Amino acid sequence: MELQLPPNLATDATQQPTGKAAEVQVSSADILLEAHQLKLTPFKASKQTIQDLEELHLFQQAKRREYEQHLNKNRLNYGQWIRYAKWEIDHNHDFKRFRSIMERALQVNVQHIPFWVRYVEMELLHRNVNHARNLLDRAVTTLPYTDKLWYMYVQTEEALSNYNSVRSLFERWVSWKPAKPVWQSYIGFERRYDEYDNARALFPRYLAEYREGETWLEWAEFERLQVPLNEHLAARIRGVFESALDSMAEDGSIYTDESVDQLILRWAAWEASQGEVDRGKQIISMISEFLPLTEGEQRMSKLLFEFQSRYSDRSLADRSATMKRKAQRELELFKNPKDYSAWWDYIKLEGDLSVETLRSLFERSVSTHPEEQYKLLQWRRYVFLWIKFALWEEFSNKDNERARKCWDNVIAIIPHKSFTFSKIWIMAAQFEIRNNEESGLAVARKLLGKAIGLTSNTTLKNKIFKFYIELETKLNEWQRVRSLYSKWIEVALMIDSENPESHSALKVLKDFVQKELEFAELDRCIALYEMALNTHTQSTEKLAQFNPYNELFTSYIDLLKDEFLYDRARDVFRRQISEKSSPLLWIEFANFELSILSPEQLESLENSDRVEFGLEDHQKNQTRAIFTEAANHFKDLNEGANCSTVLEAWKRYEEAHGDPESVEKVQKRFPTAVTKRRPTEHGEEAYVEWVFPQEAPNINKFLANAKKWASKADSDGS
């Protein structure tokens, strides 16, 4: 019997699940992993689009307020100062604010070197050379014991080719008693520019500060390895070694200095290289005279063993040392196959191997090239390995085909769209000319043309153009020379349009004009200058310009003056004044009239080979006429400031070549600046009005006009 329950106690039947379980179940570990991955995802800030100038100003204000708030919270957050200043330069190009920020940062901590470094780097990066110089001078004056600032100052001046300034900076630096590397850098600077006497004069001062055996060794190595050979060199090297030992024996450092053994061994080795092996042995035995008996004998025997093992006939010690160096080079190159300095040393070490073995070594050295798309030192070392390989094949093995293959391979490897090496192209062309009598010249021209075509879009390779032009000049191919100059100017103008401060086109133009003068083609020179001047009158959007304009114009006038084409020069001045009248141009015109020959002097020059130039009345009158015309020109235009500039130059001229009366006459022509006020929409404003002195009336003209009026009145009355 089934139990009947009341409705309120009845239970529902058990519900069966109707859905399906998911095939992939999400566990807590999956959830934690996803959260961790989201945490590692880099934050991407939302992009802000600026539509107009007002939005830009609002954005700049907000950004500056944000930086200032961070700095108010923590003024010692040095990185924030640098980021703030860099933002002003990179995004706003506001140098005034950038400098203000950096000056405030220096007030917080003037001894924080990164402030000075970044300040100088940003000025140099934007070519503000004088600002960088002033800043570096402040830096080294404030922190004279900080070598990094001195190094930056020296490198900047040397990069600008201000060698006298570099020398004076080093003198200031060494007066603060710096460390040894500073003296070594000073000597290295003099050696780089072949100032061997200056470098040699620094060593006594260097020794006065650091009286050590290592310093004497540096001096000896300088004389032995870096100074060009001459008849006095051997005596000078021997004198350095002798002075070193005498000085160290005198002050007693020969007993304590650890570099004494090395110094004596270097001296003996040098004597042996000069063919004086016995003298080298005697020098080593001399050490026993300075040291106690037992110690002196031990050190002498050790040095003698090293000396004899090195300079005996292929002794066991020599072979062992060579094998050891080879093994060391192999290990270095196994770790880094792109260590081209190690490859260079390895090739020199294996110089006596067979041809095939050495060729295999060369091929291994150039098998891997740098991957960087910049012209770094690593690329230079790699390219020089190819040059050594090609020259070795040509001159040592007399295998021109293999040498040609070397030149072709290195040209194919270099990424010419990014950078190139002029030396490679020039040496490859010289190789073809040297070793191919039939078609070498044609192949060389093809190579040089290819070099110009590949490099013209990225950079201006003046060395390639100069070599090509010199080659065609020697062959009397004047038409080719002119075509090359035209291409050179075209490329230079393109480079100038991208970098206006380079002024490459004007330099090429001057070189072209000098070449045409060598051919006695004066008309072509004038046409070239006229073409260059026309670029400043035509649309600058279509045609690049030869800059700086003043230098171009002065060069043109100098050419006309040297060729006695005075009327043509006057026409050029008149044309330029009509296009762009300026007081400086008028003054230059007047000075031109003062510096040329008078007609009488020109006539004397035609009859005689020599004529003495002297100022005559003709030049003075012509100059005064130009000054008068210029003053009247600006007076008619009511340009008082320009008129005053011309009158100042005229006054200086009269003081030098005139008399007190002429000076007073010019003085009376000066206009007077009067400040007046005039009403505007917002009130009144002050302005300057120039008042020119009134000229005396012409009485004769006045009387003539009076008679005319009287006769006219009589005729009307009748």
MISE-446852 format. One record per residue (C-alpha): residue in one letter; x, y, z. Coordinates in steps of 0.05 Angstrom, whole numbers, padded with zeros to 5 digits, always signed. Last residue first. Layout:
BEGIN
AXYZ
...
# end
This chain:
BEGIN
S+00901+02820-01420
G+00895+02798-01349
D+00905+02725-01365
S+00967+02741-01405
D+00994+02783-01349
A+00982+02727-01298
K+01018+02676-01341
S+01077+02722-01348
A+01080+02731-01273
W+01074+02655-01259
K+01131+02640-01307
K+01173+02696-01277
A+01162+02666-01208
N+01179+02596-01232
A+01246+02621-01260
L+01259+02658-01194
F+01248+02594-01153
K+01292+02553-01200
N+01348+02603-01191
I+01338+02605-01116
N+01344+02528-01106
P+01318+02517-01036
A+01367+02492-00982
E+01354+02419-00964
Q+01309+02401-00907
P+01337+02353-00855
F+01301+02285-00853
V+01252+02270-00798
W+01242+02196-00783
E+01178+02177-00747
V+01177+02128-00690
Y+01112+02101-00662
A+01075+02104-00596
E+01005+02076-00590
E+00940+02106-00567
G+00874+02078-00545
H+00846+02010-00564
E+00820+02028-00633
T+00882+02070-00647
P+00902+02141-00637
R+00973+02164-00654
R+01034+02180-00612
K+01101+02206-00634
T+01174+02188-00623
V+01221+02227-00667
A+01282+02193-00699
T+01327+02246-00732
P+01356+02238-00802
F+01431+02246-00816
R+01446+02292-00875
K+01482+02345-00834
Q+01536+02294-00814
V+01552+02281-00887
K+01568+02354-00899
E+01608+02357-00834
V+01651+02299-00858
S+01662+02333-00925
E+01684+02397-00891
P+01730+02361-00843
D+01767+02329-00901
G+01760+02263-00940
H+01794+02196-00944
A+01790+02165-00874
E+01739+02210-00841
E+01701+02213-00906
Y+01696+02137-00909
R+01674+02133-00836
K+01620+02184-00852
W+01596+02145-00913
A+01590+02082-00870
E+01549+02120-00819
L+01508+02152-00875
V+01490+02083-00903
T+01468+02058-00834
S+01429+02122-00822
C+01392+02114-00889
N+01373+02043-00869
A+01344+02068-00803
G+01309+02127-00835
E+01270+02088-00887
N+01227+02145-00917
L+01230+02110-00986
D+01256+02175-01016
K+01307+02180-00960
F+01328+02108-00972
H+01345+02123-01045
N+01375+02191-01029
A+01424+02159-00981
A+01441+02105-01032
E+01452+02154-01088
T+01497+02197-01045
F+01537+02136-01023
I+01545+02114-01095
A+01566+02184-01118
R+01615+02189-01060
T+01648+02124-01082
Q+01653+02147-01155
N+01683+02213-01133
K+01735+02179-01089
Q+01753+02129-01142
H+01762+02183-01196
D+01799+02230-01148
E+01854+02179-01141
L+01868+02126-01090
G+01933+02088-01105
F+01949+02023-01139
E+02020+02017-01165
V+02025+01991-01236
R+02066+01935-01265
D+02066+01902-01332
S+02064+01968-01369
N+02025+01996-01427
E+01960+01960-01411
L+01970+01975-01337
S+01978+02049-01351
E+01911+02049-01387
L+01879+02013-01328
Q+01909+02065-01281
E+01881+02122-01322
P+01813+02088-01324
S+01815+02082-01247
L+01831+02016-01215
I+01784+01983-01167
S+01779+01985-01090
L+01739+02048-01078
E+01686+02030-01129
F+01677+01963-01094
N+01672+01998-01026
A+01613+02037-01054
F+01578+01974-01078
E+01591+01940-01012
I+01559+01999-00977
W+01498+01994-01023
L+01493+01919-01009
L+01498+01932-00934
P+01443+01984-00938
S+01394+01934-00970
S+01356+01935-01036
K+01332+01867-01058
E+01315+01860-01132
S+01336+01929-01156
I+01398+01926-01112
Q+01416+01858-01141
R+01410+01884-01212
R+01450+01946-01198
F+01506+01906-01165
V+01509+01858-01223
D+01510+01917-01272
R+01567+01948-01232
A+01606+01882-01236
R+01595+01881-01312
D+01623+01952-01316
Y+01684+01932-01275
L+01705+01871-01315
F+01778+01879-01294
E+01786+01802-01290
D+01803+01805-01216
K+01743+01850-01205
L+01696+01804-01241
L+01721+01745-01200
D+01717+01784-01135
I+01645+01804-01152
Y+01626+01731-01161
S+01659+01711-01096
T+01623+01767-01059
F+01556+01744-01087
L+01566+01671-01067
E+01592+01690-00998
N+01531+01734-00986
Y+01483+01680-01010
P+01506+01627-00962
N+01481+01585-00996
F+01471+01561-01067
Q+01396+01548-01073
A+01352+01490-01092
L+01303+01498-01149
K+01229+01480-01154
E+01203+01503-01087
T+01253+01560-01084
S+01218+01595-01142
Q+01268+01638-01180
T+01307+01697-01153
H+01355+01660-01108
T+01369+01606-01161
N+01386+01662-01209
L+01449+01678-01169
A+01476+01607-01181
M+01461+01611-01256
E+01496+01678-01260
Y+01556+01649-01224
L+01560+01591-01273
A+01552+01637-01333
I+01608+01682-01308
C+01654+01621-01301
R+01633+01597-01371
D+01651+01664-01400
L+01719+01662-01366
E+01739+01596-01398
A+01815+01602-01392
F+01819+01526-01381
E+01849+01538-01311
L+01794+01588-01301
E+01744+01533-01315
K+01775+01491-01260
Q+01772+01549-01211
V+01698+01559-01229
F+01684+01485-01216
D+01718+01488-01148
K+01677+01550-01130
L+01613+01513-01151
V+01632+01453-01109
K+01641+01496-01048
L+01575+01531-01062
A+01539+01465-01068
S+01564+01438-01002
H+01535+01492-00958
S+01523+01440-00902
E+01477+01484-00861
P+01416+01473-00906
N+01414+01398-00893
E+01359+01367-00935
S+01361+01420-00989
D+01436+01422-00983
I+01441+01348-01000
M+01400+01358-01063
L+01443+01418-01082
A+01506+01377-01071
V+01479+01321-01116
E+01465+01370-01173
I+01532+01406-01162
W+01569+01339-01168
K+01528+01321-01231
S+01548+01386-01264
Y+01620+01377-01241
L+01621+01308-01272
S+01593+01334-01338
R+01645+01388-01339
V+01701+01338-01329
R+01672+01292-01382
Q+01674+01350-01432
W+01745+01367-01412
E+01773+01297-01425
N+01846+01319-01422
L+01866+01249-01396
K+01897+01279-01333
T+01833+01319-01324
E+01791+01256-01331
L+01829+01223-01272
E+01826+01287-01230
I+01751+01291-01242
Y+01741+01218-01221
F+01785+01226-01158
K+01749+01290-01138
F+01680+01260-01149
I+01697+01198-01109
K+01727+01239-01052
N+01667+01285-01049
K+01620+01229-01030
L+01554+01267-01018
T+01503+01224-00981
T+01438+01186-00989
N+01412+01192-01060
S+01480+01204-01091
T+01511+01140-01063
L+01490+01087-01113
G+01495+01130-01176
I+01562+01160-01156
A+01591+01092-01142
K+01563+01063-01207
G+01596+01120-01245
L+01662+01105-01210
L+01658+01032-01227
K+01639+01045-01300
R+01696+01094-01307
A+01744+01043-01278
V+01718+00990-01327
A+01728+01037-01386
L+01799+01055-01362
G+01818+00982-01352
S+01794+00960-01421
E+01858+00945-01458
E+01914+00958-01408
N+01881+00922-01350
N+01924+00917-01288
R+01936+00988-01264
I+01873+01019-01290
E+01831+00963-01260
F+01867+00967-01193
Q+01859+01043-01191
A+01784+01034-01201
A+01780+00984-01143
M+01822+01031-01100
I+01775+01089-01113
W+01711+01049-01101
I+01738+01019-01036
K+01766+01084-01010
S+01699+01119-01019
F+01668+01073-00968
T+01592+01068-00968
F+01531+01082-00925
S+01458+01064-00920
K+01440+01052-00993
H+01511+01026-01004
P+01501+00965-00960
I+01572+00938-00968
I+01572+00864-00989
A+01572+00872-01065
I+01630+00922-01064
V+01669+00874-01019
N+01658+00817-01067
D+01677+00855-01130
W+01742+00880-01099
C+01760+00809-01076
K+01743+00780-01144
R+01790+00830-01176
A+01845+00806-01130
R+01831+00734-01148
E+01835+00752-01222
N+01898+00793-01211
D+01939+00737-01182
K+02009+00765-01174
N+02015+00728-01107
S+02047+00782-01065
F+02025+00844-01103
E+01954+00828-01127
E+01932+00774-01079
W+01960+00811-01019
L+01929+00876-01043
A+01860+00842-01047
F+01866+00810-00978
K+01891+00874-00945
I+01833+00913-00976
W+01784+00859-00953
L+01811+00863-00882
F+01805+00939-00887
V+01731+00930-00900
Y+01721+00890-00836
R+01759+00940-00794
R+01717+00997-00822
W+01652+00958-00811
Q+01671+00946-00738
L+01686+01020-00729
L+01614+01037-00747
K+01583+01060-00812
Y+01511+01042-00795
Q+01466+00987-00821
E+01494+00937-00770
E+01499+00864-00792
P+01575+00860-00793
H+01606+00812-00843
T+01621+00738-00835
S+01666+00703-00886
V+01717+00759-00885
S+01765+00726-00834
R+01754+00656-00860
E+01773+00677-00931
F+01836+00710-00905
L+01855+00647-00867
S+01843+00604-00928
R+01888+00650-00968
L+01942+00643-00914
T+01938+00567-00918
E+01939+00568-00994
V+01998+00616-00998
S+02040+00578-00947
L+02051+00606-00878
D+02102+00661-00860
G+02051+00715-00844
E+02013+00673-00793
L+02021+00723-00736
K+02001+00780-00782
I+01939+00742-00802
Y+01922+00728-00728
D+01931+00801-00710
W+01882+00822-00765
W+01833+00768-00745
A+01836+00791-00673
S+01820+00862-00695
Y+01763+00834-00737
D+01727+00805-00677
K+01667+00782-00718
P+01680+00707-00707
N+01669+00718-00632
K+01678+00657-00586
F+01715+00616-00638
L+01755+00678-00657
E+01780+00687-00585
L+01798+00614-00579
E+01835+00614-00645
R+01873+00676-00623
Q+01895+00643-00558
A+01917+00581-00594
K+01959+00623-00642
R+01990+00661-00584
K+02010+00595-00550
M+02038+00566-00614
T+02081+00627-00622
A+02106+00624-00550
S+02124+00550-00558
R+02161+00563-00622
D+02201+00618-00590
A+02217+00577-00528
L+02240+00519-00571
S+02289+00562-00608
R+02280+00590-00677
D+02350+00616-00681
S+02363+00653-00615
Y+02330+00721-00605
R+02270+00704-00561
S+02301+00648-00520
Q+02364+00690-00511
F+02326+00750-00483
E+02281+00709-00438
F+02341+00671-00410
L+02381+00736-00401
L+02322+00766-00363
K+02319+00708-00315
S+02395+00707-00306
M+02396+00781-00291
R+02339+00776-00241
Q+02374+00721-00202
E+02443+00754-00205
G+02415+00822-00181
E+02377+00790-00123
T+02439+00754-00098
L+02488+00812-00107
P+02444+00870-00085
L+02416+00912-00143
F+02443+00968-00186
E+02506+00935-00214
S+02470+00869-00226
I+02423+00905-00275
M+02481+00917-00322
S+02479+00845-00345
I+02416+00861-00384
I+02449+00919-00419
Q+02509+00876-00436
K+02464+00824-00468
G+02431+00878-00510
R+02499+00904-00532
D+02516+00835-00555
V+02452+00831-00596
E+02466+00897-00632
G+02432+00884-00699
Q+02383+00942-00691
S+02328+00893-00670
A+02376+00867-00617
E+02384+00938-00589
W+02308+00943-00586
A+02303+00877-00549
A+02356+00900-00499
W+02318+00964-00485
R+02252+00927-00479
L+02284+00877-00431
I+02312+00934-00389
L+02245+00969-00384
Q+02208+00904-00370
D+02255+00888-00313
V+02248+00958-00285
S+02172+00956-00287
E+02164+00931-00216
D+02194+00995-00186
T+02224+00981-00118
Y+02300+00977-00126
I+02302+01022-00188
S+02261+01073-00150
G+02324+01096-00114
D+02320+01169-00137
E+02386+01166-00174
A+02379+01096-00200
M+02311+01113-00229
S+02339+01174-00263
D+02399+01137-00292
L+02355+01079-00315
A+02305+01125-00351
S+02358+01171-00379
E+02393+01112-00413
F+02328+01086-00442
V+02309+01155-00469
G+02379+01167-00497
R+02377+01101-00535
I+02312+01122-00567
R+02341+01190-00585
A+02404+01161-00615
A+02363+01113-00658
L+02317+01169-00681
H+02369+01218-00705
E+02374+01194-00776
N+02300+01191-00787
L+02243+01141-00781
P+02174+01167-00766
V+02154+01170-00692
Q+02102+01120-00669
L+02138+01055-00653
R+02205+01069-00620
E+02197+01141-00598
F+02128+01129-00569
E+02149+01062-00540
A+02207+01096-00504
W+02162+01150-00476
E+02111+01099-00453
L+02166+01058-00420
W+02191+01119-00383
T+02120+01129-00357
E+02116+01056-00336
G+02182+01064-00298
E+02152+01117-00254
R+02162+01191-00240
Y+02089+01210-00250
E+02082+01286-00245
A+02152+01306-00267
L+02150+01248-00317
Y+02090+01279-00352
R+02126+01345-00355
P+02186+01311-00387
F+02138+01273-00434
L+02102+01335-00460
A+02160+01360-00502
R+02159+01295-00542
A+02086+01305-00559
N+02100+01376-00583
D+02159+01352-00625
Y+02117+01295-00654
E+02061+01340-00679
D+02037+01287-00728
Y+01964+01305-00720
R+01946+01241-00683
R+02011+01246-00643
E+01991+01313-00611
F+01923+01284-00590
G+01956+01220-00564
I+02003+01261-00520
Y+01943+01298-00489
S+01905+01232-00482
Q+01965+01200-00447
W+01970+01260-00400
V+01896+01252-00383
P+01904+01177-00375
K+01956+01189-00320
A+01908+01223-00271
P+01897+01298-00264
K+01942+01350-00230
W+01894+01410-00239
S+01944+01445-00286
V+01936+01385-00331
W+01866+01408-00350
R+01883+01480-00366
E+01939+01456-00412
F+01892+01405-00443
L+01843+01461-00457
S+01897+01504-00489
R+01916+01447-00536
V+01843+01434-00555
S+01834+01509-00569
N+01895+01508-00614
Y+01866+01448-00650
N+01799+01479-00666
S+01782+01426-00718
L+01708+01427-00698
A+01712+01353-00678
E+01774+01372-00637
E+01735+01426-00600
T+01679+01378-00583
Q+01726+01322-00563
V+01763+01368-00516
Y+01700+01394-00482
M+01671+01323-00475
Y+01737+01298-00446
W+01739+01355-00396
L+01668+01340-00374
K+01685+01266-00364
D+01747+01283-00324
T+01711+01313-00266
Y+01764+01347-00223
P+01750+01417-00250
L+01676+01416-00230
T+01652+01489-00233
T+01704+01513-00283
V+01699+01449-00324
A+01623+01456-00327
R+01622+01531-00341
D+01669+01521-00400
L+01626+01463-00424
L+01564+01507-00422
N+01598+01562-00461
R+01621+01513-00513
A+01553+01479-00518
H+01518+01547-00528
N+01569+01564-00582
V+01557+01498-00618
N+01482+01499-00620
R+01482+01444-00673
H+01418+01410-00649
L+01454+01349-00624
L+01508+01394-00595
E+01458+01430-00550
M+01425+01364-00531
E+01492+01332-00514
V+01514+01391-00471
Y+01452+01390-00427
R+01453+01314-00424
V+01525+01315-00399
W+01516+01372-00349
F+01455+01340-00317
P+01487+01271-00319
I+01545+01299-00277
H+01504+01317-00215
Q+01551+01366-00180
V+01506+01427-00192
N+01449+01395-00153
V+01383+01433-00148
Q+01411+01495-00182
L+01433+01450-00239
A+01362+01427-00248
R+01337+01498-00252
E+01389+01512-00306
M+01365+01449-00343
I+01293+01472-00340
S+01309+01542-00365
R+01352+01514-00421
F+01294+01471-00445
R+01245+01528-00438
K+01288+01572-00484
F+01303+01515-00531
D+01229+01503-00547
H+01229+01451-00602
N+01161+01430-00576
H+01161+01354-00580
D+01234+01334-00577
I+01263+01395-00544
E+01210+01407-00490
W+01205+01332-00478
K+01280+01328-00467
A+01277+01381-00413
Y+01221+01344-00375
R+01256+01277-00383
I+01320+01306-00356
W+01286+01338-00295
Q+01248+01273-00282
G+01312+01232-00282
Y+01340+01276-00227
N+01283+01261-00178
L+01314+01306-00124
R+01259+01358-00132
N+01208+01309-00106
K+01136+01331-00099
N+01147+01398-00134
L+01182+01360-00190
H+01122+01314-00201
Q+01075+01373-00201
E+01120+01410-00251
Y+01119+01351-00299
E+01043+01346-00296
R+01034+01421-00305
R+01080+01418-00365
K+01038+01363-00396
A+00973+01399-00383
Q+01001+01464-00412
Q+01027+01428-00474
F+00961+01393-00485
L+00923+01459-00479
H+00970+01492-00528
L+00961+01436-00578
E+00886+01438-00570
E+00888+01513-00587
L+00932+01501-00647
D+00884+01452-00680
Q+00865+01379-00686
I+00908+01342-00635
T+00896+01267-00633
Q+00908+01231-00568
K+00925+01157-00568
S+00905+01115-00509
A+00962+01087-00469
K+00980+01015-00479
F+01001+00978-00416
P+01046+00919-00429
T+01014+00851-00418
L+01046+00819-00357
K+00983+00829-00314
L+00939+00800-00367
Q+00983+00738-00367
H+00977+00731-00292
A+00901+00736-00294
E+00899+00683-00348
L+00943+00637-00307
L+00900+00647-00244
I+00837+00629-00283
D+00870+00568-00313
A+00894+00545-00244
S+00823+00552-00218
S+00800+00502-00269
V+00761+00513-00332
Q+00734+00446-00360
V+00744+00431-00433
E+00692+00384-00463
A+00635+00421-00430
A+00583+00377-00394
K+00519+00366-00432
G+00450+00392-00410
T+00385+00355-00389
P+00403+00335-00318
Q+00349+00290-00288
Q+00302+00322-00238
T+00285+00281-00175
A+00210+00277-00166
D+00178+00332-00126
T+00160+00320-00053
A+00090+00321-00022
L+00086+00351+00047
N+00037+00408+00032
P-00005+00362-00010
P-00014+00312+00047
L+00023+00247+00038
Q-00007+00181+00014
L+00036+00121+00030
E+00029+00067-00023
M+00000+00000+00000
# end
